Amino acid sequence: MSVIQLVLPDFLLIALGWALFHKLKFSGEFFRGAEQLVYFVLFPALLFHSITQTPLSLSGTYVLLQATVGVMAFGVALAWLAVPVLRPDPVAHASVAQCAYRFNTYMGLSIAGGLAGSAGQTVMAVIVGFAVPISNMAAVHGLARQNGGKVFAEILRNPFIIATVLALLCNIFAVPVPKAVDVALGRLGACAIAIGLMCVGATLSLQGAKGAARLMAWMLALRLLLTPVAAIFIGWAMDLPVVERQVLLLFSALPTASSAYVLAARMGGDGRLVAVTMSVGTLLSALTIPFWLMMGVRP
């Protein structure tokens, strides 16, 4: 399968979501309900099902954790380097810094499955499970001032993290998952990616970025161009297996998730700036993801 054919279905689903909301006038309430369904039910089911499909070892999982932490630390550190370099508005920076290290999990799992089958989806699911708490802590730290006590409680209740931890325990300790439960989780997970990507399309917006072009360019270049370079180096330095290196590279090249906009809006940040940065990044990733997949390691 060519790289273009690999990523095109996801962008067609994003375009469908945009058309449903902006042209066919599906309501915002409809998409908010769909996002909640994906977040609390469908995507945790997909994570659990994906992680339990391919056997993992403690040592291999630990190495993958180290690689994920390395990629995330690179993104977070360079996002905050923009402060002394660009001297941006503090609220704008705290809001849009997320766009340098948050990631679109729906797109990641979808493309990973096409790239390396169930093994690729398992690796991506594990990476996502490790990266979710890191990205949440970094984003909330930048936006929050006095509600730090709530941060860890929210992270511990995050359905992605709960699903990942349970799945890793079942996988590593060979806890059997009943066939009926496994099939039900698989069917729920099959819905997650399509609905999630359509919700991404509904949130696309290109309005609200006046006066922040340099800050946007910094975060987009970091997310779509520099972080993949770091991922290639980390995968090589840690001697990861080929599939893990490919999936780590894909993860590093994913555009920002729409959850970045939700967090900024709810915590008093510049939600419109985040929305337009996320939208531009998603559109540009139609070019950058194929490029990095073609540049990635080969078996």
Secondary structure as GFF3:
##gff-version 3
##sequence-region A 1 299
A	DSSP	alpha_helix	3	22	.	.	.	ID=ss1
A	DSSP	alpha_helix	28	37	.	.	.	ID=ss2
A	DSSP	pi_helix	38	42	.	.	.	ID=ss3
A	DSSP	alpha_helix	43	51	.	.	.	ID=ss4
A	DSSP	alpha_helix	58	86	.	.	.	ID=ss5
A	DSSP	alpha_helix	90	96	.	.	.	ID=ss6
A	DSSP	three_ten_helix	97	100	.	.	.	ID=ss7
A	DSSP	alpha_helix	105	143	.	.	.	ID=ss8
A	DSSP	alpha_helix	148	156	.	.	.	ID=ss9
A	DSSP	alpha_helix	159	172	.	.	.	ID=ss10
A	DSSP	alpha_helix	179	203	.	.	.	ID=ss11
A	DSSP	alpha_helix	213	221	.	.	.	ID=ss12
A	DSSP	pi_helix	222	226	.	.	.	ID=ss13
A	DSSP	alpha_helix	227	237	.	.	.	ID=ss14
A	DSSP	alpha_helix	242	253	.	.	.	ID=ss15
A	DSSP	alpha_helix	259	266	.	.	.	ID=ss16
A	DSSP	alpha_helix	271	295	.	.	.	ID=ss17
###
